[in-house]
Amino acid sequence: MTTDRQTFYQDRIASCDSQLVELERMGVILSRCRGLTFFFTVLLMVFGRFGDFASSACYVLAAISFAAFLVLIIYHESIIVRDKVIRQRRRINREQFYRLQRDWTRISEQPIGVPTTHASLANDLDLFGHASLYQLLCNAYTPMGRRMLRDWLLEPAASDEVVSRQEAVQALAELVEFREELSMHARLIADSGAGPDAFIDWVEGATWLEGRPWIRWGTRLLAFAVSVCIVLLLTGLTPAFSTGVALVGFVITSMLVNVMYTGQIHEIFNAVNTKHHEVQIYQHMLDAILDLPFECDQINKLKAKLGPTANAPRKTLQSLSRIMRFANLRQSAFFGVFHIVFQIAFMIDYHVLAALEVWQRRHRNDVRPWFEAIGELECLASLATLAYDHPDWCWPKAAEGELLRGEAMGHPLLNRSKCVANDVALGPAGTFLLVTGSNMSGKSTLLRSIGLNTILAQAGSAICAKSFSSPTVVIATSMRIHDSLEDGVSFFMAELKRLKEIVDQSRDYRGNSNRTLLFLLDEILQGTNSIERHLAVAQVLSRLVQNNATGAVSTHDLELANSEALAAVCQNVHFRETIEGAGKNRRMTFDYQMRPGLATTTNALKLLELIGIVDHDDSE
């Protein structure tokens, strides 16, 4: 099925490539035609002015040629816009193709901050950063959408919320064109200099002119005074010299005011809308929510955030767009010069700001819910794209008991050709899975598979398994512990602190009927001798199971299974290696299949031999 999706994206990329070739060809033709029509316009104008034959006919033909020139410019601009759109589509489809291949270097990374309370979990399970679950999943490009998707991964949703999300995600998975359009608009916002955060901050913030009434009224009086002077000069009702002197004085005053304050006003304009015309993009994205061709609880909640009437956001943003057309005149190549003159004479930016702040006060409480709805739709679309790209993945179910079960469960970040699936069962509360086996045999990958799939399941996503069921759990991990020279903390002490946090967390969730702590511990307490490590690990695990937590622990300590305190509450599984060949041709292979019982082999000395540190005789 993955191959089918790869072919699907390759076909779309090829279609974009062919369209771009055709648009490039048309662009070359249009450029030449524009040059020819402009040349004929100038030539006919010269003939009309200096020629010996009918000048009126030359002027008429020149007008027709110039009209054709303008039409070609407009049409060429539309070709340029189409070219940008198709390039964006190609970029989106290429990225999805690379996601299928898990080609991490070619997948864009969306930077996102991680709360310190979740830093260990995020680092241990590769939730964020390069080659992470977030990089695989994220098709959210608005800041609110990225933050919301991060929170969906870090905070497990209630079971009814998961079911509601799944219903929306399954419906969105079939709307390929819709998701692509949504991603295109969101990327345009991401590429702009402003964005929703600046816009929301402006809407919910204080009005600039309200705290500066002298500027509001002073600029109005200046504009009125300049207008009166111009009228008096044109009509001659007053002496020209005195009127001119007054006009010069008002203009100088206007220039001083502009120098002092206009930069701040333009910063406000840029927070609302830059040359990318974000307001229109916001309108398209809100319209997309309203125009969704299906009904479900999650989508109905999104629509409810947009206001009491279906077209409320559209009308509100249209009124804002009308105001911003005047604010953006300064950015126009044609009107930019005229804007400078009118700004000095009539202070038009201040009048535009006054109208903008009327809109701001009227809609101060309306805007944030709109962008929350957009961000949530981006999250749902991200999950839907993942589900569409992996049709062989399953939709998890809430477990009625305390047992987590995954049939043919694999690691979602691995390429499908390299992903080995295993059946996993964890629980009930107060028990754990003890995973033993050789180095590199797959123990850590199993733990991360459990964690990542559980996180996806509780976010409302499809997961990498044939079937999966789980109660609502809170995941705690200890896998990648680092010492800190700055804080004076050794590796061993850093790991002890992390384990203390997990034990405390399990105590907090003890007796909680809604959530269970799921711990994933990988080769813990390696920084001490084997005897003390065995006793310490047994103590930690005993505390966890006493607090009704459940989870999985990987270890090389085979004696843990024989511990009196743990034997009755642990289930033993293992991975193993295979040695093939003889002499220098010997090599070690792994099938990454989980088997019941304790491991019966180790491979540390064999690895030393294989890489040439010790001889074969020494390792016997």
C-alpha positions, 0 to 999 in steps of 0.5 A, a space after each residue: 500500500 505504501 508503494 501505491 501512495 508513492 506512485 500517487 505522489 510521483 504522478 502528482 509531482 510529474 503533473 506539476 512538472 509538466 504544467 510548469 514546463 508549459 507555463 514557462 513556455 507560455 511565459 516566454 511567449 508572453 514576454 516576447 509579445 509584450 515587448 512587441 506590442 510595446 515596441 509597436 505602440 512607441 513606433 506608431 506614436 512616433 509615426 503619428 507625430 512625425 509621419 507624413 500619413 494619417 496620424 489619427 490612424 496611427 494613434 488609434 492603432 497605437 491605442 489598440 497596441 497599448 491596450 493589447 500590451 496591458 492585457 498581456 501584462 495582466 494575463 502574464 501576471 496570472 501565469 506567474 501566480 499559477 506558476 507559484 501555486 503549482 510550484 507550491 503544490 509540487 513542494 507539498 507532494 514532494 515532501 509527502 513523498 519524502 515522508 513516505 520514504 522517511 527521507 528526513 533530510 528532505 522533510 522540512 522541520 517546523 521548530 517548536 518549543 517544548 515545555 521543560 516538564 515534557 523535555 525528557 519524554 520528548 527527547 526519549 521518544 524522538 517527538 520533536 526535532 530531526 527525524 521525529 514524530 513531529 517532523 513526520 506528522 506536522 502539516 500545520 504552519 500557523 503558529 497556533 496550529 504548530 503549538 496545538 499539534 505539539 500539545 496533542 502529542 504531549 497531553 493525552 486526550 480523553 477517550 471521547 475526544 479521541 473518538 471525535 477526532 478520529 471521526 473527523 480525521 477519517 473524513 478528512 483523509 479522503 479530501 486530498 485536494 482540500 488538505 493540499 489547499 489548506 497546506 498551501 494557504 498555511 505555508 503562505 502565512 508561514 512565509 510572510 513577515 507578520 502572521 496570526 500571532 502578531 495579528 491576534 496581539 494587535 486585535 487584543 491589545 490597546 488601541 494606539 490612538 486611544 492613548 494619544 488623543 492629541 495625535 488623533 485630533 492634531 492630524 485631523 486639524 492639520 489635514 483640514 488646514 492643508 485642504 483649506 489652504 489649497 482651496 484658497 490658493 486655487 480660488 484666490 480668495 486670500 492673498 497668495 503669499 500669506 496663504 502659501 506661507 501658511 501652507 508651507 508651515 502646515 506641511 513642515 509641521 506635518 512632515 515633523 509629525 510623520 517623522 516622529 510617529 508614522 514608523 510606529 503606525 506602519 508597524 501596526 499595519 504590518 502586524 495586521 497585513 503585509 504585502 502577502 495579504 494575510 487577511 485574504 488568506 485568513 479569509 480563505 482558511 476560515 471559508 474552508 472550515 465553513 465549506 467542509 462537505 461533511 458533518 461531525 462533532 469535531 467539525 461542528 465545534 470548529 464551525 461554532 467558534 466562527 460565530 453565530 452566523 455562517 458568514 460572520 468571519 467572511 463579512 468581518 474580514 472583508 471589512 478589514 480588507 477594505 481598510 487595509 487596501 488603503 493602508 497598503 497603498 504605500 507598498 504599491 510600485 505605482 501608487 507609492 510615490 503618490 502616497 508619500 505626497 498625500 501622506 505629507 499633505 493629508 496625513 492619510 495613514 492616521 485616518 486609516 489607523 483611526 478606521 482600523 482601530 474602530 474595527 479593532 474595538 468592535 471585534 476584539 473578542 472574536 478573532 482568537 477563536 477563529 485562529 484556534 479553529 484554523 489551528 485545530 483544522 491543521 492538526 486534524 489535517 496533519 493526522 488525516 494526511 498520515 492516515 491517508 499515507 499509511 492505509 495499512 495502519 489501524 485505528 486504535 480503540 479504547 480498552 475496556 480493561 487495564 490492558 494495552 494490546 498491539 497486534 503487529 505493532 511497528 515503529 512509526 518512524 522507520 521506513 516500512 521496508 525496515 520496520 519489523 512488527 511485534 505483538 505486544 501486551 502490557 498490563 494490567 496495572 501493577 505488572 510490567 514487561 521485562 525485555 532482555 536480549 543482546 545489544 542492538 537486537 531491538 529492545 530500545 526500538 520496542 519501547 519507543 514503538 510502544 510509546 510513539 504508537 500510544 501517543 499517536 493513539 491518544 492524539 486521535 491518529 491512526 497508528 503503526 499496527 494491525 490492531 491496537 487498544 489501550 486505556 488512557 495512560 500518561 507516559 513516563 520515560 527514562 532512556 537518554 539521560 545526560 550528565 550536566 557539567 554546568 549543574 554539577 550532576 553526574 550521569 548516575 545522579 541525573 538518572 536517579 533524579 529522573 527515576 524519582 520523578 517517575 516514581 512520584 508521578 506513579 504515586 500521583 496517579 495511584 487510584 486514578 480510575 481515568 488514567 494509568 502511568 505507563 513507564 518505559 525504562 531503557 537500561 536504567 542505572 548503568 552508572 553503578 556496579 552490577 550488584 547495586 544496580 540489580 538491587 536499585 532497579 528492583 527497588 524502583 520497579 517494586 515502587 512503580 508496580 506498588 503504585 499500580 503503574 504498568 510499563 516495559 523495562 529493557 535490561 541486560 540483568 537477567 537476574 531481575 526476572 528471578 527477584 522475589 519482589 518482581 517474579 510475580 509481576 513481570 512478563 519476560 520477553 527477549 530478542 536475540 541475534 544470529 551468528 553466520 559464517 566462520 572466521 573472518 566471514 562471521 557476521 551477526 544478524 538480527 531478526 528483531 522478533 520478540 520472543 517469550 522468555 528470558 534471553 539465552 545469549 549475549 553478544 558483547 564479546 562477539 561484537 568486539 571480535 567482529 569489529 577486530 578488537 579481540 581475536 576469535 580465540 580470545 572471545 571463546 
